[in-house]
Amino acid sequence: MDSNQGENLGQKIQKLRKEKGLSQDELARKADIPYTTLTKIEIGVIKKPSVFAVAKIAEALDVSLDQLISNQ
């Protein structure tokens, strides 16, 4: 993932989270990842999150990993 894609991923997670009506805290708990990790991914501080964290987020958002990381 390049840094641009990292920002896109964070924005995509934030958009999907808001569409599902979840707060950052609710999504972090549902995905079983630290709240601070989620917030850093969303704002682009963590540009290359682990595949495990992204997979947990995708599952919590009820989307496939491919849907989450695709550029579409």
PyRosetta script that sets phi, psi and omega in degrees:
from pyrosetta import init, pose_from_sequence

init()
pose = pose_from_sequence("MDSNQGENLGQKIQKLRKEKGLSQDELARKADIPYTTLTKIEIGVIKKPSVFAVAKIAEALDVSLDQLISNQ")
pose.set_psi(1, 129.1)
pose.set_omega(1, 173.7)
pose.set_phi(2, -86.2)
pose.set_psi(2, 171.1)
pose.set_omega(2, -174.2)
pose.set_phi(3, -63.4)
pose.set_psi(3, -33.6)
pose.set_omega(3, 178.4)
pose.set_phi(4, -62.8)
pose.set_psi(4, -42.7)
pose.set_omega(4, -179.7)
pose.set_phi(5, -66.9)
pose.set_psi(5, -33.9)
pose.set_omega(5, 177.3)
pose.set_phi(6, -60.5)
pose.set_psi(6, -43.0)
pose.set_omega(6, 177.2)
pose.set_phi(7, -65.2)
pose.set_psi(7, -41.9)
pose.set_omega(7, 179.0)
pose.set_phi(8, -62.4)
pose.set_psi(8, -39.0)
pose.set_omega(8, 179.1)
pose.set_phi(9, -63.6)
pose.set_psi(9, -46.1)
pose.set_omega(9, 179.3)
pose.set_phi(10, -60.7)
pose.set_psi(10, -42.7)
pose.set_omega(10, 179.3)
pose.set_phi(11, -65.5)
pose.set_psi(11, -38.6)
pose.set_omega(11, -179.8)
pose.set_phi(12, -66.8)
pose.set_psi(12, -42.3)
pose.set_omega(12, 177.7)
pose.set_phi(13, -61.2)
pose.set_psi(13, -45.6)
pose.set_omega(13, -179.8)
pose.set_phi(14, -61.2)
pose.set_psi(14, -44.0)
pose.set_omega(14, -179.8)
pose.set_phi(15, -62.1)
pose.set_psi(15, -48.2)
pose.set_omega(15, -179.9)
pose.set_phi(16, -64.1)
pose.set_psi(16, -39.5)
pose.set_omega(16, 179.5)
pose.set_phi(17, -61.1)
pose.set_psi(17, -44.7)
pose.set_omega(17, -179.7)
pose.set_phi(18, -67.8)
pose.set_psi(18, -37.1)
pose.set_omega(18, 177.4)
pose.set_phi(19, -61.8)
pose.set_psi(19, -33.8)
pose.set_omega(19, -179.9)
pose.set_phi(20, -83.4)
pose.set_psi(20, -5.0)
pose.set_omega(20, 179.4)
pose.set_phi(21, 73.6)
pose.set_psi(21, 27.4)
pose.set_omega(21, -178.2)
pose.set_phi(22, -102.8)
pose.set_psi(22, 142.8)
pose.set_omega(22, 171.3)
pose.set_phi(23, -81.1)
pose.set_psi(23, 168.4)
pose.set_omega(23, 177.2)
pose.set_phi(24, -61.1)
pose.set_psi(24, -42.0)
pose.set_omega(24, -179.6)
pose.set_phi(25, -62.7)
pose.set_psi(25, -43.0)
pose.set_omega(25, 179.7)
pose.set_phi(26, -63.3)
pose.set_psi(26, -43.2)
pose.set_omega(26, 179.9)
pose.set_phi(27, -67.0)
pose.set_psi(27, -41.8)
pose.set_omega(27, 179.3)
pose.set_phi(28, -59.7)
pose.set_psi(28, -43.4)
pose.set_omega(28, 178.6)
pose.set_phi(29, -66.0)
pose.set_psi(29, -43.3)
pose.set_omega(29, -179.3)
pose.set_phi(30, -64.6)
pose.set_psi(30, -36.9)
pose.set_omega(30, -179.4)
pose.set_phi(31, -86.0)
pose.set_psi(31, -7.8)
pose.set_omega(31, -178.7)
pose.set_phi(32, 57.6)
pose.set_psi(32, 46.3)
pose.set_omega(32, 173.6)
pose.set_phi(33, -127.3)
pose.set_psi(33, 156.9)
pose.set_omega(33, 178.9)
pose.set_phi(34, -61.7)
pose.set_psi(34, 140.4)
pose.set_omega(34, 177.9)
pose.set_phi(35, -54.1)
pose.set_psi(35, -43.4)
pose.set_omega(35, -177.7)
pose.set_phi(36, -64.0)
pose.set_psi(36, -34.4)
pose.set_omega(36, 177.7)
pose.set_phi(37, -64.5)
pose.set_psi(37, -46.0)
pose.set_omega(37, 179.5)
pose.set_phi(38, -60.7)
pose.set_psi(38, -47.0)
pose.set_omega(38, -178.2)
pose.set_phi(39, -63.0)
pose.set_psi(39, -39.3)
pose.set_omega(39, 179.7)
pose.set_phi(40, -67.5)
pose.set_psi(40, -35.5)
pose.set_omega(40, 176.3)
pose.set_phi(41, -66.4)
pose.set_psi(41, -45.5)
pose.set_omega(41, -177.9)
pose.set_phi(42, -61.8)
pose.set_psi(42, -39.2)
pose.set_omega(42, -177.5)
pose.set_phi(43, -90.4)
pose.set_psi(43, -3.0)
pose.set_omega(43, 174.6)
pose.set_phi(44, 90.0)
pose.set_psi(44, 9.6)
pose.set_omega(44, 176.5)
pose.set_phi(45, -68.4)
pose.set_psi(45, -43.3)
pose.set_omega(45, 173.5)
pose.set_phi(46, -92.1)
pose.set_psi(46, 105.0)
pose.set_omega(46, -175.0)
pose.set_phi(47, -85.6)
pose.set_psi(47, -25.4)
pose.set_omega(47, -179.6)
pose.set_phi(48, -128.9)
pose.set_psi(48, 74.7)
pose.set_omega(48, 179.8)
pose.set_phi(49, -65.5)
pose.set_psi(49, 154.9)
pose.set_omega(49, 179.4)
pose.set_phi(50, -65.2)
pose.set_psi(50, 150.3)
pose.set_omega(50, 179.4)
pose.set_phi(51, -62.8)
pose.set_psi(51, -30.1)
pose.set_omega(51, 179.9)
pose.set_phi(52, -67.2)
pose.set_psi(52, -42.9)
pose.set_omega(52, 178.7)
pose.set_phi(53, -65.1)
pose.set_psi(53, -43.9)
pose.set_omega(53, -179.1)
pose.set_phi(54, -65.3)
pose.set_psi(54, -39.0)
pose.set_omega(54, 178.6)
pose.set_phi(55, -64.0)
pose.set_psi(55, -40.6)
pose.set_omega(55, 178.5)
pose.set_phi(56, -65.5)
pose.set_psi(56, -39.9)
pose.set_omega(56, 178.6)
pose.set_phi(57, -64.7)
pose.set_psi(57, -44.7)
pose.set_omega(57, 179.2)
pose.set_phi(58, -59.0)
pose.set_psi(58, -45.0)
pose.set_omega(58, -179.6)
pose.set_phi(59, -63.3)
pose.set_psi(59, -41.7)
pose.set_omega(59, -179.7)
pose.set_phi(60, -66.6)
pose.set_psi(60, -30.4)
pose.set_omega(60, 178.8)
pose.set_phi(61, -87.4)
pose.set_psi(61, -2.6)
pose.set_omega(61, 179.6)
pose.set_phi(62, 61.9)
pose.set_psi(62, 41.9)
pose.set_omega(62, 173.0)
pose.set_phi(63, -129.3)
pose.set_psi(63, 160.5)
pose.set_omega(63, 178.3)
pose.set_phi(64, -77.3)
pose.set_psi(64, 158.1)
pose.set_omega(64, 176.8)
pose.set_phi(65, -59.4)
pose.set_psi(65, -40.4)
pose.set_omega(65, 178.3)
pose.set_phi(66, -60.6)
pose.set_psi(66, -43.2)
pose.set_omega(66, 179.1)
pose.set_phi(67, -62.2)
pose.set_psi(67, -38.7)
pose.set_omega(67, -176.9)
pose.set_phi(68, -70.3)
pose.set_psi(68, -40.1)
pose.set_omega(68, -174.9)
pose.set_phi(69, -94.2)
pose.set_psi(69, -6.4)
pose.set_omega(69, 178.4)
pose.set_phi(70, -68.6)
pose.set_psi(70, 155.1)
pose.set_omega(70, -178.2)
pose.set_phi(71, -87.5)
pose.set_psi(71, 15.0)
pose.set_omega(71, -177.3)
pose.set_phi(72, -103.8)
pose.dump_pdb("model.pdb")
